[in-house]
Amino acid sequence: MVLAVDSNGNPNLTAYPVTPALAAATTDLWTTARKAGIPDGLYEPNGNWAPRLGVVYRPSERKDIVLRAGYGLFYNSYTGNRAASMLNVPHWSSESQSFGTGTLQNWQTAWSNDPSKFGTFQVYSPLYNIRPARTKEWNVSLQTGLPFKTALTLSYVGTIVGNEIGGNELNEATVGPHTSIQADRPNPRFAGIHVYQNFARSWYHGLQTKAERRFADG
């Protein structure tokens, strides 16, 4: 795991009262951002170009037929402040316990009262070079007037997200019976390790119709 550093390249190991003990207990599990060759704040900034374009066209002198089209780029963010709060080793903020019939663990003693002892840790970690998901949206519509002060609109609407943010679980136990799920994890010193990156994709294509009559004459 990689730890963010200050402008001098030093990690803050006094952020919370338990941090010094936690850092010592996990000293072989983390390194600093500069040693890993990534940005100090564990995030690589990037610019986003988000243009919008709209066109309206009346194909003839008739006032009751209108063509419209639009296109735009929009950027989404993933939930929470995971990059700054939940994964900045060794300021761990999520610790998990598993219970089963084989352990017979009393819940009242599940957590140690010794601040230098810890259970297994669960990590939520976006990649340092993760990018906001980019949504492309477009539409084309034809609107025409109908009798009785009514309008009819036919529209094609499309949306695609090619770099949606999704999470991968990298520390699941192997499939099959277990004497200890934790011992069968690839890295048994951790519980879940959730890595968020731009690997998902979503899309939508739709035909929409609308008949509209506005209130008139009271």
C-alpha positions as CSV (number, residue, x, y, z in Angstrom):
1,M,0.0,0.0,0.0
2,V,1.1,3.6,-0.7
3,L,1.0,6.4,1.7
4,A,0.5,10.1,0.8
5,V,3.3,12.5,1.8
6,D,3.7,16.2,2.5
7,S,5.7,18.6,0.3
8,N,8.9,17.4,2.0
9,G,8.1,13.7,1.1
10,N,7.3,12.8,4.7
11,P,4.2,10.9,5.8
12,N,2.1,12.2,8.6
13,L,2.2,9.4,11.3
14,T,0.5,11.4,14.0
15,A,-2.9,12.1,12.2
16,Y,-4.8,10.1,14.9
17,P,-3.9,8.8,18.4
18,V,-3.7,5.2,17.1
19,T,-1.7,6.0,14.0
20,P,1.9,5.6,15.4
21,A,1.1,2.1,16.8
22,L,-0.7,1.2,13.6
23,A,2.2,2.3,11.5
24,A,4.6,0.2,13.5
25,A,2.4,-2.8,13.3
26,T,2.1,-2.6,9.5
27,T,5.5,-1.1,8.7
28,D,6.2,-3.8,6.1
29,L,2.9,-3.4,4.3
30,W,3.2,0.3,3.1
31,T,5.6,2.6,1.4
32,T,5.5,6.3,0.6
33,A,4.2,7.9,-2.6
34,R,7.6,9.2,-3.7
35,K,9.3,5.8,-3.3
36,A,6.5,4.3,-5.4
37,G,6.9,7.0,-8.0
38,I,3.4,8.4,-7.9
39,P,2.0,11.9,-7.0
40,D,2.4,12.9,-3.3
41,G,-1.4,13.1,-2.8
42,L,-2.1,9.8,-4.4
43,Y,-4.0,11.5,-7.2
44,E,-3.0,12.5,-10.7
45,P,-4.9,15.6,-11.7
46,N,-6.4,15.8,-15.2
47,G,-8.3,18.4,-17.2
48,N,-11.8,17.8,-18.6
49,W,-13.1,19.1,-21.8
50,A,-16.9,19.2,-21.7
51,P,-18.5,20.9,-24.7
52,R,-22.2,21.4,-25.4
53,L,-23.7,21.8,-28.8
54,G,-27.4,22.4,-29.8
55,V,-29.0,23.0,-33.2
56,V,-32.6,24.0,-34.1
57,Y,-33.8,23.9,-37.7
58,R,-37.1,24.6,-39.4
59,P,-37.1,22.8,-42.7
60,S,-39.8,24.9,-44.4
61,E,-41.9,28.0,-44.0
62,R,-44.5,26.0,-42.2
63,K,-44.2,27.0,-38.5
64,D,-45.5,23.7,-37.1
65,I,-42.4,21.5,-37.9
66,V,-39.1,21.8,-36.0
67,L,-36.0,19.6,-36.0
68,R,-33.7,19.8,-32.9
69,A,-30.4,18.0,-32.1
70,G,-28.0,18.2,-29.2
71,Y,-24.7,16.7,-28.0
72,G,-22.7,17.1,-24.8
73,L,-20.0,15.6,-22.6
74,F,-20.5,15.3,-18.9
75,Y,-18.2,14.1,-16.1
76,N,-19.3,12.0,-13.1
77,S,-17.6,11.5,-9.8
78,Y,-17.5,8.3,-7.6
79,T,-19.1,8.4,-4.2
80,G,-17.3,9.4,-1.1
81,N,-13.8,10.8,-0.4
82,R,-12.0,7.4,-0.6
83,A,-8.8,8.8,-2.0
84,A,-8.2,11.0,1.1
85,S,-9.9,9.2,4.0
86,M,-10.5,5.5,3.7
87,L,-7.2,4.2,2.3
88,N,-4.4,6.4,3.3
89,V,-2.1,3.9,4.9
90,P,-1.3,3.7,7.8
91,H,-4.3,5.9,8.8
92,W,-6.6,2.9,8.3
93,S,-10.2,3.7,9.0
94,S,-11.9,0.3,8.3
95,E,-11.2,-2.8,10.4
96,S,-13.3,-5.9,10.0
97,Q,-14.1,-9.1,12.0
98,S,-15.5,-12.4,10.8
99,F,-17.5,-14.7,13.1
100,G,-18.4,-18.3,12.6
101,T,-19.3,-21.5,14.5
102,G,-15.6,-22.5,14.5
103,T,-14.4,-19.5,16.4
104,L,-17.0,-19.2,19.2
105,Q,-15.9,-15.6,19.6
106,N,-17.7,-13.6,22.3
107,W,-18.7,-10.3,20.7
108,Q,-17.8,-8.4,23.9
109,T,-14.2,-9.4,23.5
110,A,-14.0,-9.3,19.7
111,W,-12.0,-6.1,19.7
112,S,-8.9,-5.7,21.6
113,N,-8.6,-2.9,24.2
114,D,-4.9,-2.7,23.5
115,P,-4.3,0.2,21.0
116,S,-1.2,-1.5,19.6
117,K,-3.1,-4.7,18.5
118,F,-5.3,-4.8,15.4
119,G,-7.4,-7.2,13.5
120,T,-7.6,-7.6,9.7
121,F,-8.0,-4.5,7.7
122,Q,-10.4,-3.7,4.8
123,V,-9.2,-1.3,2.2
124,Y,-11.0,0.8,-0.4
125,S,-8.5,2.1,-2.9
126,P,-9.0,4.0,-6.2
127,L,-6.1,4.0,-8.5
128,Y,-4.0,7.2,-8.3
129,N,-4.6,7.9,-12.0
130,I,-8.4,7.2,-11.9
131,R,-10.4,9.6,-14.1
132,P,-13.9,10.9,-13.7
133,A,-16.3,8.8,-15.8
134,R,-17.2,10.6,-19.0
135,T,-20.8,10.5,-20.2
136,K,-21.6,11.2,-23.9
137,E,-25.2,12.3,-24.5
138,W,-27.0,13.1,-27.7
139,N,-30.6,13.5,-29.0
140,V,-32.5,14.2,-32.2
141,S,-36.1,15.2,-32.1
142,L,-38.9,16.1,-34.6
143,Q,-41.8,18.2,-33.4
144,T,-44.9,19.0,-35.2
145,G,-48.2,20.8,-34.5
146,L,-51.5,18.9,-34.5
147,P,-55.1,20.1,-34.4
148,F,-56.7,21.2,-31.1
149,K,-53.6,23.1,-30.0
150,T,-51.6,19.9,-29.6
151,A,-48.0,19.1,-30.4
152,L,-46.3,15.7,-31.1
153,T,-42.6,15.1,-30.4
154,L,-40.6,12.1,-31.5
155,S,-37.1,11.8,-30.1
156,Y,-34.1,9.5,-30.3
157,V,-32.0,9.7,-27.1
158,G,-28.6,8.1,-26.6
159,T,-26.1,7.9,-23.8
160,I,-22.8,6.0,-23.4
161,V,-20.2,5.9,-20.7
162,G,-17.0,4.2,-21.9
163,N,-14.9,4.6,-18.7
164,E,-17.3,4.1,-15.9
165,I,-15.8,3.6,-12.4
166,G,-16.2,0.1,-10.9
167,G,-14.6,-1.9,-8.1
168,N,-12.7,-5.1,-8.2
169,E,-12.2,-7.3,-5.2
170,L,-8.6,-8.5,-5.1
171,N,-8.4,-10.5,-1.9
172,E,-11.2,-13.0,-2.0
173,A,-10.7,-16.4,-0.5
174,T,-10.4,-19.4,-2.8
175,V,-13.6,-21.3,-3.8
176,G,-14.5,-24.3,-1.7
177,P,-14.7,-25.4,1.9
178,H,-12.5,-23.5,4.4
179,T,-11.1,-24.1,7.8
180,S,-10.4,-20.4,7.9
181,I,-11.6,-17.9,5.2
182,Q,-9.0,-15.4,6.3
183,A,-6.1,-17.8,6.0
184,D,-7.2,-18.7,2.5
185,R,-7.1,-15.1,1.2
186,P,-4.2,-14.3,-1.2
187,N,-3.1,-11.7,1.4
188,P,-4.3,-13.0,4.8
189,R,-3.2,-9.9,6.7
190,F,-6.0,-8.0,5.0
191,A,-9.8,-8.5,4.7
192,G,-11.3,-7.1,1.5
193,I,-9.2,-5.1,-0.8
194,H,-11.4,-3.1,-3.2
195,V,-9.7,-1.3,-6.0
196,Y,-11.6,1.3,-8.0
197,Q,-10.7,1.9,-11.7
198,N,-12.1,2.9,-15.1
199,F,-13.1,-0.5,-16.4
200,A,-16.9,-0.5,-16.5
201,R,-19.2,0.6,-19.4
202,S,-22.9,1.5,-19.8
203,W,-25.1,2.7,-22.6
204,Y,-28.7,3.6,-23.4
205,H,-30.6,4.1,-26.6
206,G,-34.3,5.1,-26.6
207,L,-37.2,6.2,-28.7
208,Q,-39.3,8.7,-26.8
209,T,-42.7,10.1,-27.9
210,K,-44.7,12.9,-26.3
211,A,-48.1,14.4,-27.0
212,E,-48.7,17.7,-25.4
213,R,-51.6,20.1,-25.0
214,R,-51.1,23.1,-22.9
215,F,-53.9,24.8,-20.9
216,A,-55.6,27.6,-22.8
217,D,-58.7,29.8,-22.6
218,G,-58.9,29.4,-18.9
